[in-house]
Amino acid sequence: MQAKAKSAPKEPDATLRLYRSLRRIRRVEEEIARLYPSDKIKSPVHLSIGQEGIAVGVCDALEARDAVSGTYRGHATYLAKGGSLNAMMAELYGKDTGCARGKGGSMHLIDMRAKVLGTSAVVGTTVPVAVGYALAQKRLKTGAVVACFLGDGATEEGCFAESLNFAALHKLPVVFVCENNGFAIHEPLSKRWATDRLCARVATYGIPAKRFADSDTVAIRKHIEKALPKMRKGGGPIFIECLTWRWREHVGPGEDYDAGFRSKAMLAKWQKKDPVAKAAKALSAKQRAAIDAEIEAEIAAAIVFAEASPFPAIEELGTDVYA
Ligand SMILES: Cc1ncc(C[n+]2csc(CCOP(=O)(O)OP(=O)(O)O)c2C)c(N)n1
């Protein structure tokens, strides 16, 4: 069932590559937000606009043989690792050509060709899945690692603690990546954690942990790249906590600043650190224009693909669906 790992050849110039990936994810999600009110997109959507630098920084350091698991806020993870945009867009439309044949929607993205193990609506559930997959990689001696993305809310699940302990004990090749945007739906960290010393807590499992205060794409990339060789040789897991900000509402295409639980001032602060704008600054106007044009054409084609694709046949309703 599992195809050989294959992904598009990487652009040799890292500056161009990081910008392309960041801008592509941003524009895909902006288009999703634009299309959403038309009701053509059949699933709820959790946008990662503002948080893209983390997925891109981690995934750019990975190889085709490496895998990722994600959260329901998983568009960036899926695209940064090389998941098919056509298949993702069709999945959002509920179409048969989607990456979960239209039955999973935005929250359940999977692409084993690109080694995207899956994303899930149920908070924390992809953490033990990633650890199990890493155990298999260790036993099969593939040298592959798994990057396991999770939100700060997922660190409160029991399976997070169990997975960290198991991965540390068995020295499994997992990069745990906490995308800490400070909220679980509307609940801030200050009402959920007695201290914000997450990295100190993780370190007690015997896992090296590092916090990135502004989720800088290049710094995250460098850190992961440096850690990978040791991990491939049995060095065990690492953990990174990346502070970030979700610019949009928890679920849906809009904003939620009028709901009273977080401020526009904080948004403005984080927008000054916009990972896409930061990457753009390293390029000439001509380089940006060429990349932007390619991205727009690719997104337009993906929307045409999704719209033209058929819905799954009614007899297929129960196929590949597990309770
Ligand atoms: C096991 C489980 N418990 C509760 C929920 C309800 N829920 C959906 S999203 C969410 C918040 C999770 O926050 P976080 O992990 O920080 O991710 P973020 O939305 O900030 O990216 C919760 C509690 C759920 N989906 N699954």
The ligand as a Tripos MOL2 file, in Angstrom:
@<TRIPOS>MOLECULE
LIG
   26    27     1     0     0
SMALL
NO_CHARGES

@<TRIPOS>ATOM
      1 C1         -9.3640   14.6230   22.8090 C.3       1 LIG1
      2 C2         -9.9980   15.9510   22.4910 C.ar      1 LIG1
      3 N1        -10.3840   16.7480   23.5150 N.ar      1 LIG1
      4 C3        -10.9590   17.9450   23.2540 C.ar      1 LIG1
      5 C4        -11.1700   18.3430   21.9550 C.ar      1 LIG1
      6 C5        -11.7840   19.7050   21.6720 C.3       1 LIG1
      7 N2        -10.7550   20.6050   21.1390 N.ar      1 LIG1
      8 C6        -10.6760   20.8630   19.8280 C.ar      1 LIG1
      9 S1         -9.4480   21.8880   19.4760 S.2       1 LIG1
     10 C7         -8.9710   22.0260   21.0810 C.ar      1 LIG1
     11 C8         -7.8230   22.9140   21.4860 C.3       1 LIG1
     12 C9         -6.4820   22.3430   21.2080 C.3       1 LIG1
     13 O1         -5.5030   23.3410   21.2820 O.3       1 LIG1
     14 P1         -4.0380   23.1690   20.7480 P.3       1 LIG1
     15 O2         -3.6330   21.7310   20.8740 O.co2     1 LIG1
     16 O3         -3.2030   24.1500   21.4540 O.co2     1 LIG1
     17 O4         -4.1250   23.4690   19.1940 O.3       1 LIG1
     18 P2         -4.4360   24.8350   18.4040 P.3       1 LIG1
     19 O5         -5.9160   24.8150   18.0640 O.co2     1 LIG1
     20 O6         -4.0680   25.9700   19.2730 O.co2     1 LIG1
     21 O7         -3.6330   24.7580   17.1540 O.co2     1 LIG1
     22 C10        -9.8000   21.2700   21.8830 C.ar      1 LIG1
     23 C11        -9.6680   21.1660   23.3590 C.3       1 LIG1
     24 C12       -10.7750   17.4700   20.9030 C.ar      1 LIG1
     25 N3        -10.9270   17.7840   19.6110 N.pl3     1 LIG1
     26 N4        -10.1660   16.2870   21.2020 N.ar      1 LIG1
@<TRIPOS>BOND
     1     1     2 1
     2     2     3 ar
     3     2    26 ar
     4     3     4 ar
     5     4     5 ar
     6     5     6 1
     7     5    24 ar
     8     6     7 1
     9     7     8 ar
    10     7    22 ar
    11     8     9 ar
    12     9    10 ar
    13    10    11 1
    14    10    22 ar
    15    11    12 1
    16    12    13 1
    17    13    14 1
    18    14    15 2
    19    14    16 1
    20    14    17 1
    21    17    18 1
    22    18    19 2
    23    18    20 1
    24    18    21 1
    25    22    23 1
    26    24    25 1
    27    24    26 ar
@<TRIPOS>SUBSTRUCTURE
     1 LIG1         1 GROUP 0 **** ****
